[in-house]
């Protein structure tokens, strides 16, 4: 079982869904982030509970070499879509993405499967294969007054 699968099991045991991980550098600190989702939203208490369970597990099964800080959080309202599960969970949301060798596009995600997704752009539905796009993110459109 991979480390991500083991992390996902701990997250699921706490009533949430595993979204993914990310390792980043901030100043001289390394941060290992575990992203979780939950119907109705993610609370600070849920993040703390999962962090308290993950911490001793990761002490025994380190995700990377050297010192790091563990953070557990929601991926946020504007988040990367990197696999079919991410796309499926974002159906109905606005997305923006870059077509490889082409334009940057925006639209509403209508459907997704193992090979690609359908997005409505200016009233027209278009299909894209995952291999043909990059930098896909959900985005929130703020109402301007």
MOHUKA-V510506 format. One record per backbone hydrogen bond with DSSP energy under -0.5 kcal/mol. CO is the residue of the C=O (numbers start at 1). NH is the residue of the N-H. Records with the same first field share a line. If there is no record, write none. Layout:
BEGIN
CO: NH ; NH
END
This chain:
BEGIN
2: 6
3: 7
4: 8
5: 9
6: 10
7: 11
8: 12
9: 13
10: 14
11: 14 ; 16
12: 15
17: 37
20: 35
22: 33
24: 31
26: 29
29: 26
30: 69
31: 24 ; 33
32: 71
33: 22 ; 35
34: 73
35: 19 ; 20
36: 75
37: 17
38: 41
43: 47
44: 48
45: 49
46: 50
47: 51
48: 52
49: 53
50: 54
51: 55
52: 56
53: 57
54: 58
55: 59
56: 60
57: 61
69: 32
71: 34
73: 36
77: 79
79: 138
80: 82
83: 87
84: 88
85: 89
86: 90
87: 90
88: 91
90: 93
93: 109
94: 139
95: 107
96: 137
97: 105
98: 134
99: 102
103: 99
105: 97
107: 95 ; 109
108: 120
109: 92
111: 118
115: 130
116: 113
117: 128
118: 110 ; 111
119: 121 ; 126
120: 108 ; 122
121: 124
124: 121
126: 119
128: 117
129: 132
130: 133
132: 100
134: 98
136: 81
137: 96
140: 142
END
